[in-house]
Amino acid sequence: MIFVTGGAGFIGANFVHDWLAAEREGVLVIDKLTYAGNLDNLAGLRGDPRFAFAQLDICDRAALAALLSKHRPRAIVHFAAESHVDRS
């Protein structure tokens, strides 16, 4: 399994769709679902047993550590970011 942070955003969701189209390995998408994240970007993946979603702020160290401990991902692909300078 891999983790994809910011996976409900435009770039992250496209990566997740491409990954699942090409790979058998599962994906856990982690997204805070702020202004840039939208679950509709991932709607076509509902029901795919390789896909899982967690609404989580990656700055929440305890929650992130719990997910890492539970799932032990092989890799983390990081797309989570603030897209506007005034929010960074």
A tleap script that builds the chain and sets N, CA, C and O, in Angstrom:
source leaprc.protein.ff14SB
mol = sequence {
  NMET ILE PHE VAL THR GLY GLY ALA GLY PHE
  ILE GLY ALA ASN PHE VAL HIE ASP TRP LEU
  ALA ALA GLU ARG GLU GLY VAL LEU VAL ILE
  ASP LYS LEU THR TYR ALA GLY ASN LEU ASP
  ASN LEU ALA GLY LEU ARG GLY ASP PRO ARG
  PHE ALA PHE ALA GLN LEU ASP ILE CYS ASP
  ARG ALA ALA LEU ALA ALA LEU LEU SER LYS
  HIE ARG PRO ARG ALA ILE VAL HIE PHE ALA
  ALA GLU SER HIE VAL ASP ARG CSER
}
set mol.1.N position { 0.837 -1.185 0.000 }
set mol.1.CA position { 0.000 0.000 0.000 }
set mol.1.C position { 0.877 1.241 0.000 }
set mol.1.O position { 1.963 1.264 0.580 }
set mol.2.N position { 0.369 2.282 -0.675 }
set mol.2.CA position { 1.013 3.589 -0.610 }
set mol.2.C position { 0.020 4.579 -0.012 }
set mol.2.O position { -1.193 4.379 -0.075 }
set mol.3.N position { 0.561 5.657 0.572 }
set mol.3.CA position { -0.249 6.777 1.038 }
set mol.3.C position { -0.098 7.907 0.026 }
set mol.3.O position { 0.982 8.113 -0.526 }
set mol.4.N position { -1.175 8.629 -0.212 }
set mol.4.CA position { -1.119 9.819 -1.048 }
set mol.4.C position { -1.729 10.965 -0.245 }
set mol.4.O position { -2.933 10.978 0.009 }
set mol.5.N position { -0.896 11.923 0.153 }
set mol.5.CA position { -1.407 13.085 0.874 }
set mol.5.C position { -1.910 14.098 -0.154 }
set mol.5.O position { -1.343 14.235 -1.238 }
set mol.6.N position { -2.974 14.797 0.202 }
set mol.6.CA position { -3.560 15.748 -0.743 }
set mol.6.C position { -4.205 15.059 -1.927 }
set mol.6.O position { -4.318 15.643 -3.005 }
set mol.7.N position { -4.625 13.830 -1.737 }
set mol.7.CA position { -5.138 13.017 -2.838 }
set mol.7.C position { -6.518 13.386 -3.336 }
set mol.7.O position { -6.964 12.834 -4.341 }
set mol.8.N position { -7.220 14.306 -2.669 }
set mol.8.CA position { -8.527 14.746 -3.152 }
set mol.8.C position { -8.426 16.045 -3.947 }
set mol.8.O position { -9.429 16.542 -4.457 }
set mol.9.N position { -7.227 16.591 -4.050 }
set mol.9.CA position { -7.003 17.774 -4.872 }
set mol.9.C position { -6.862 17.375 -6.335 }
set mol.9.O position { -6.865 16.188 -6.663 }
set mol.10.N position { -6.740 18.356 -7.204 }
set mol.10.CA position { -6.695 18.103 -8.644 }
set mol.10.C position { -5.523 17.190 -9.035 }
set mol.10.O position { -5.722 16.169 -9.693 }
set mol.11.N position { -4.329 17.555 -8.637 }
set mol.11.CA position { -3.146 16.778 -9.037 }
set mol.11.C position { -3.126 15.429 -8.323 }
set mol.11.O position { -2.880 14.398 -8.950 }
set mol.12.N position { -3.382 15.432 -7.024 }
set mol.12.CA position { -3.367 14.190 -6.258 }
set mol.12.C position { -4.386 13.185 -6.752 }
set mol.12.O position { -4.078 12.000 -6.877 }
set mol.13.N position { -5.602 13.647 -7.034 }
set mol.13.CA position { -6.652 12.733 -7.503 }
set mol.13.C position { -6.296 12.142 -8.859 }
set mol.13.O position { -6.551 10.963 -9.103 }
set mol.14.N position { -5.716 12.936 -9.738 }
set mol.14.CA position { -5.297 12.400 -11.038 }
set mol.14.C position { -4.201 11.355 -10.865 }
set mol.14.O position { -4.193 10.339 -11.559 }
set mol.15.N position { -3.282 11.602 -9.944 }
set mol.15.CA position { -2.256 10.601 -9.661 }
set mol.15.C position { -2.899 9.297 -9.169 }
set mol.15.O position { -2.533 8.214 -9.626 }
set mol.16.N position { -3.853 9.401 -8.240 }
set mol.16.CA position { -4.500 8.214 -7.673 }
set mol.16.C position { -5.221 7.422 -8.761 }
set mol.16.O position { -5.119 6.196 -8.810 }
set mol.17.N position { -5.947 8.119 -9.629 }
set mol.17.CA position { -6.638 7.432 -10.733 }
set mol.17.C position { -5.635 6.716 -11.643 }
set mol.17.O position { -5.846 5.564 -12.022 }
set mol.18.N position { -4.552 7.402 -11.987 }
set mol.18.CA position { -3.529 6.794 -12.851 }
set mol.18.C position { -2.859 5.608 -12.164 }
set mol.18.O position { -2.610 4.578 -12.791 }
set mol.19.N position { -2.571 5.758 -10.879 }
set mol.19.CA position { -1.930 4.676 -10.118 }
set mol.19.C position { -2.805 3.426 -10.125 }
set mol.19.O position { -2.335 2.331 -10.434 }
set mol.20.N position { -4.067 3.595 -9.788 }
set mol.20.CA position { -4.952 2.428 -9.696 }
set mol.20.C position { -5.255 1.818 -11.061 }
set mol.20.O position { -5.597 0.639 -11.151 }
set mol.21.N position { -5.133 2.610 -12.118 }
set mol.21.CA position { -5.317 2.066 -13.465 }
set mol.21.C position { -4.118 1.216 -13.882 }
set mol.21.O position { -4.246 0.314 -14.710 }
set mol.22.N position { -2.947 1.511 -13.300 }
set mol.22.CA position { -1.722 0.827 -13.727 }
set mol.22.C position { -1.190 -0.201 -12.738 }
set mol.22.O position { -0.434 -1.093 -13.125 }
set mol.23.N position { -1.572 -0.091 -11.468 }
set mol.23.CA position { -0.982 -0.915 -10.416 }
set mol.23.C position { -2.041 -1.732 -9.688 }
set mol.23.O position { -3.219 -1.376 -9.677 }
set mol.24.N position { -1.609 -2.822 -9.086 }
set mol.24.CA position { -2.511 -3.631 -8.249 }
set mol.24.C position { -2.431 -3.225 -6.782 }
set mol.24.O position { -3.296 -3.580 -5.982 }
set mol.25.N position { -1.390 -2.482 -6.440 }
set mol.25.CA position { -1.164 -2.069 -5.055 }
set mol.25.C position { -2.199 -1.018 -4.626 }
set mol.25.O position { -2.564 -0.140 -5.407 }
set mol.26.N position { -2.657 -1.121 -3.394 }
set mol.26.CA position { -3.676 -0.222 -2.874 }
set mol.26.C position { -3.155 1.158 -2.521 }
set mol.26.O position { -1.949 1.385 -2.421 }
set mol.27.N position { -4.099 2.077 -2.336 }
set mol.27.CA position { -3.807 3.474 -2.026 }
set mol.27.C position { -4.693 3.917 -0.861 }
set mol.27.O position { -5.898 3.665 -0.847 }
set mol.28.N position { -4.076 4.576 0.104 }
set mol.28.CA position { -4.828 5.278 1.128 }
set mol.28.C position { -4.636 6.767 0.884 }
set mol.28.O position { -3.526 7.282 1.017 }
set mol.29.N position { -5.704 7.456 0.529 }
set mol.29.CA position { -5.661 8.897 0.302 }
set mol.29.C position { -5.897 9.589 1.635 }
set mol.29.O position { -6.833 9.265 2.366 }
set mol.30.N position { -5.037 10.541 1.932 }
set mol.30.CA position { -5.165 11.355 3.141 }
set mol.30.C position { -5.371 12.796 2.685 }
set mol.30.O position { -4.539 13.350 1.966 }
set mol.31.N position { -6.477 13.397 3.104 }
set mol.31.CA position { -6.751 14.779 2.706 }
set mol.31.C position { -7.541 15.465 3.812 }
set mol.31.O position { -8.409 14.857 4.438 }
set mol.32.N position { -7.234 16.728 4.044 }
set mol.32.CA position { -7.929 17.533 5.049 }
set mol.32.C position { -9.279 18.038 4.531 }
set mol.32.O position { -10.144 18.436 5.311 }
set mol.33.N position { -9.447 18.017 3.208 }
set mol.33.CA position { -10.671 18.489 2.552 }
set mol.33.C position { -10.954 19.960 2.864 }
set mol.33.O position { -12.036 20.321 3.326 }
set mol.34.N position { -9.955 20.788 2.599 }
set mol.34.CA position { -10.155 22.228 2.687 }
set mol.34.C position { -10.684 22.717 1.341 }
set mol.34.O position { -11.302 21.947 0.606 }
set mol.35.N position { -10.450 23.978 1.012 }
set mol.35.CA position { -10.946 24.566 -0.238 }
set mol.35.C position { -10.461 23.828 -1.485 }
set mol.35.O position { -11.147 23.849 -2.507 }
set mol.36.N position { -9.309 23.182 -1.429 }
set mol.36.CA position { -8.739 22.559 -2.628 }
set mol.36.C position { -9.106 21.084 -2.789 }
set mol.36.O position { -9.060 20.553 -3.898 }
set mol.37.N position { -9.466 20.425 -1.702 }
set mol.37.CA position { -9.795 19.008 -1.762 }
set mol.37.C position { -11.277 18.791 -2.021 }
set mol.37.O position { -12.126 19.489 -1.466 }
set mol.38.N position { -11.575 17.826 -2.863 }
set mol.38.CA position { -12.970 17.558 -3.219 }
set mol.38.C position { -13.140 16.055 -3.428 }
set mol.38.O position { -12.514 15.470 -4.312 }
set mol.39.N position { -13.983 15.441 -2.616 }
set mol.39.CA position { -14.201 14.001 -2.745 }
set mol.39.C position { -14.796 13.613 -4.089 }
set mol.39.O position { -14.663 12.463 -4.508 }
set mol.40.N position { -15.447 14.543 -4.773 }
set mol.40.CA position { -15.974 14.236 -6.112 }
set mol.40.C position { -14.853 13.847 -7.067 }
set mol.40.O position { -15.084 13.107 -8.023 }
set mol.41.N position { -13.634 14.341 -6.817 }
set mol.41.CA position { -12.493 13.973 -7.659 }
set mol.41.C position { -12.163 12.486 -7.557 }
set mol.41.O position { -11.495 11.932 -8.430 }
set mol.42.N position { -12.631 11.848 -6.495 }
set mol.42.CA position { -12.332 10.429 -6.251 }
set mol.42.C position { -13.573 9.547 -6.363 }
set mol.42.O position { -13.505 8.347 -6.096 }
set mol.43.N position { -14.695 10.126 -6.751 }
set mol.43.CA position { -15.981 9.412 -6.739 }
set mol.43.C position { -15.946 8.116 -7.550 }
set mol.43.O position { -16.577 7.134 -7.158 }
set mol.44.N position { -15.239 8.094 -8.646 }
set mol.44.CA position { -15.180 6.910 -9.489 }
set mol.44.C position { -14.441 5.741 -8.853 }
set mol.44.O position { -14.469 4.630 -9.383 }
set mol.45.N position { -13.787 5.976 -7.729 }
set mol.45.CA position { -13.004 4.920 -7.075 }
set mol.45.C position { -13.757 4.236 -5.941 }
set mol.45.O position { -13.303 3.218 -5.419 }
set mol.46.N position { -14.885 4.781 -5.564 }
set mol.46.CA position { -15.677 4.157 -4.492 }
set mol.46.C position { -16.021 2.734 -4.907 }
set mol.46.O position { -16.426 2.493 -6.044 }
set mol.47.N position { -15.863 1.824 -4.014 }
set mol.47.CA position { -16.135 0.419 -4.310 }
set mol.47.C position { -14.908 -0.357 -4.749 }
set mol.47.O position { -14.938 -1.587 -4.764 }
set mol.48.N position { -13.821 0.331 -5.109 }
set mol.48.CA position { -12.575 -0.359 -5.465 }
set mol.48.C position { -11.905 -0.790 -4.155 }
set mol.48.O position { -11.580 0.063 -3.329 }
set mol.49.N position { -11.696 -2.077 -3.953 }
set mol.49.CA position { -11.125 -2.539 -2.687 }
set mol.49.C position { -9.689 -2.071 -2.452 }
set mol.49.O position { -9.186 -2.167 -1.333 }
set mol.50.N position { -9.031 -1.571 -3.482 }
set mol.50.CA position { -7.661 -1.063 -3.336 }
set mol.50.C position { -7.627 0.376 -2.865 }
set mol.50.O position { -6.553 0.904 -2.578 }
set mol.51.N position { -8.789 1.028 -2.779 }
set mol.51.CA position { -8.875 2.454 -2.451 }
set mol.51.C position { -9.440 2.663 -1.047 }
set mol.51.O position { -10.444 2.056 -0.674 }
set mol.52.N position { -8.789 3.519 -0.284 }
set mol.52.CA position { -9.293 3.916 1.032 }
set mol.52.C position { -9.047 5.414 1.204 }
set mol.52.O position { -8.145 5.978 0.583 }
set mol.53.N position { -9.849 6.046 2.044 }
set mol.53.CA position { -9.749 7.486 2.271 }
set mol.53.C position { -9.774 7.788 3.757 }
set mol.53.O position { -10.531 7.180 4.514 }
set mol.54.N position { -8.934 8.739 4.171 }
set mol.54.CA position { -8.939 9.225 5.552 }
set mol.54.C position { -8.924 10.747 5.522 }
set mol.54.O position { -8.021 11.353 4.945 }
set mol.55.N position { -9.930 11.364 6.146 }
set mol.55.CA position { -9.930 12.821 6.267 }
set mol.55.C position { -9.075 13.169 7.468 }
set mol.55.O position { -9.419 12.864 8.610 }
set mol.56.N position { -7.960 13.810 7.190 }
set mol.56.CA position { -6.956 14.023 8.233 }
set mol.56.C position { -6.065 15.193 7.855 }
set mol.56.O position { -5.713 15.360 6.687 }
set mol.57.N position { -5.706 15.996 8.830 }
set mol.57.CA position { -4.707 17.048 8.663 }
set mol.57.C position { -3.346 16.399 8.893 }
set mol.57.O position { -3.096 15.856 9.969 }
set mol.58.N position { -2.472 16.446 7.906 }
set mol.58.CA position { -1.164 15.796 8.059 }
set mol.58.C position { -0.300 16.468 9.123 }
set mol.58.O position { 0.740 15.928 9.501 }
set mol.59.N position { -0.715 17.640 9.611 }
set mol.59.CA position { -0.002 18.285 10.713 }
set mol.59.C position { -0.379 17.674 12.063 }
set mol.59.O position { 0.258 17.968 13.075 }
set mol.60.N position { -1.400 16.834 12.085 }
set mol.60.CA position { -1.802 16.124 13.300 }
set mol.60.C position { -0.900 14.897 13.432 }
set mol.60.O position { -1.207 13.825 12.911 }
set mol.61.N position { 0.205 15.073 14.132 }
set mol.61.CA position { 1.234 14.034 14.209 }
set mol.61.C position { 0.727 12.728 14.806 }
set mol.61.O position { 1.081 11.648 14.335 }
set mol.62.N position { -0.095 12.823 15.834 }
set mol.62.CA position { -0.584 11.605 16.499 }
set mol.62.C position { -1.479 10.803 15.565 }
set mol.62.O position { -1.341 9.584 15.471 }
set mol.63.N position { -2.395 11.477 14.874 }
set mol.63.CA position { -3.299 10.780 13.954 }
set mol.63.C position { -2.529 10.183 12.784 }
set mol.63.O position { -2.809 9.064 12.354 }
set mol.64.N position { -1.556 10.936 12.269 }
set mol.64.CA position { -0.752 10.431 11.156 }
set mol.64.C position { 0.094 9.237 11.605 }
set mol.64.O position { 0.222 8.256 10.873 }
set mol.65.N position { 0.661 9.318 12.788 }
set mol.65.CA position { 1.457 8.198 13.310 }
set mol.65.C position { 0.600 6.948 13.470 }
set mol.65.O position { 1.060 5.837 13.208 }
set mol.66.N position { -0.646 7.131 13.899 }
set mol.66.CA position { -1.544 5.980 14.055 }
set mol.66.C position { -1.819 5.326 12.706 }
set mol.66.O position { -1.825 4.099 12.605 }
set mol.67.N position { -2.049 6.135 11.660 }
set mol.67.CA position { -2.268 5.570 10.322 }
set mol.67.C position { -1.029 4.852 9.808 }
set mol.67.O position { -1.125 3.770 9.229 }
set mol.68.N position { 0.138 5.458 10.022 }
set mol.68.CA position { 1.388 4.830 9.586 }
set mol.68.C position { 1.603 3.496 10.293 }
set mol.68.O position { 2.016 2.518 9.670 }
set mol.69.N position { 1.327 3.459 11.574 }
set mol.69.CA position { 1.490 2.233 12.348 }
set mol.69.C position { 0.501 1.153 11.905 }
set mol.69.O position { 0.853 -0.024 11.819 }
set mol.70.N position { -0.719 1.558 11.629 }
set mol.70.CA position { -1.761 0.594 11.246 }
set mol.70.C position { -1.531 0.020 9.850 }
set mol.70.O position { -1.671 -1.187 9.650 }
set mol.71.N position { -1.177 0.871 8.878 }
set mol.71.CA position { -1.115 0.436 7.478 }
set mol.71.C position { 0.300 0.150 6.979 }
set mol.71.O position { 0.469 -0.591 6.011 }
set mol.72.N position { 1.315 0.720 7.617 }
set mol.72.CA position { 2.710 0.503 7.226 }
set mol.72.C position { 2.916 0.622 5.714 }
set mol.72.O position { 3.280 -0.356 5.060 }
set mol.73.N position { 2.684 1.815 5.157 }
set mol.73.CA position { 2.800 1.984 3.705 }
set mol.73.C position { 4.227 1.774 3.212 }
set mol.73.O position { 5.198 2.025 3.926 }
set mol.74.N position { 4.322 1.306 1.976 }
set mol.74.CA position { 5.623 1.123 1.325 }
set mol.74.C position { 6.212 2.473 0.916 }
set mol.74.O position { 7.430 2.647 0.885 }
set mol.75.N position { 5.322 3.432 0.599 }
set mol.75.CA position { 5.764 4.752 0.139 }
set mol.75.C position { 4.692 5.780 0.474 }
set mol.75.O position { 3.524 5.448 0.671 }
set mol.76.N position { 5.123 7.039 0.533 }
set mol.76.CA position { 4.203 8.159 0.707 }
set mol.76.C position { 4.459 9.126 -0.440 }
set mol.76.O position { 5.586 9.575 -0.652 }
set mol.77.N position { 3.398 9.440 -1.177 }
set mol.77.CA position { 3.481 10.421 -2.257 }
set mol.77.C position { 2.784 11.672 -1.733 }
set mol.77.O position { 1.604 11.634 -1.382 }
set mol.78.N position { 3.518 12.774 -1.684 }
set mol.78.CA position { 3.055 13.971 -0.984 }
set mol.78.C position { 2.602 15.060 -1.963 }
set mol.78.O position { 3.414 15.661 -2.668 }
set mol.79.N position { 1.292 15.298 -1.989 }
set mol.79.CA position { 0.724 16.381 -2.782 }
set mol.79.C position { 0.042 17.432 -1.916 }
set mol.79.O position { -0.373 18.466 -2.439 }
set mol.80.N position { -0.087 17.205 -0.611 }
set mol.80.CA position { -0.787 18.150 0.263 }
set mol.80.C position { -0.024 19.468 0.331 }
set mol.80.O position { 1.173 19.497 0.618 }
set mol.81.N position { -0.733 20.548 0.064 }
set mol.81.CA position { -0.118 21.878 0.097 }
set mol.81.C position { -1.210 22.932 0.070 }
set mol.81.O position { -2.347 22.664 -0.319 }
set mol.82.N position { -0.852 24.111 0.483 }
set mol.82.CA position { -1.727 25.265 0.302 }
set mol.82.C position { -1.403 25.852 -1.066 }
set mol.82.O position { -0.240 26.122 -1.368 }
set mol.83.N position { -2.411 26.049 -1.882 }
set mol.83.CA position { -2.155 26.484 -3.258 }
set mol.83.C position { -2.055 27.995 -3.406 }
set mol.83.O position { -1.698 28.482 -4.479 }
set mol.84.N position { -2.358 28.739 -2.366 }
set mol.84.CA position { -2.278 30.195 -2.428 }
set mol.84.C position { -1.216 30.670 -1.444 }
set mol.84.O position { -1.161 30.198 -0.308 }
set mol.85.N position { -0.383 31.591 -1.872 }
set mol.85.CA position { 0.724 32.062 -1.045 }
set mol.85.C position { 0.228 32.612 0.282 }
set mol.85.O position { 0.860 32.386 1.314 }
set mol.86.N position { -0.893 33.333 0.278 }
set mol.86.CA position { -1.379 33.910 1.525 }
set mol.86.C position { -1.840 32.863 2.526 }
set mol.86.O position { -1.999 33.184 3.704 }
set mol.87.N position { -2.060 31.631 2.103 }
set mol.87.CA position { -2.453 30.557 3.008 }
set mol.87.C position { -1.263 29.709 3.438 }
set mol.87.O position { -1.384 28.910 4.367 }
set mol.88.N position { -0.126 29.865 2.786 }
set mol.88.CA position { 1.057 29.039 3.084 }
set mol.88.C position { 1.778 29.513 4.329 }
set mol.88.O position { 2.790 28.928 4.716 }
savepdb mol mol.pdb
quit
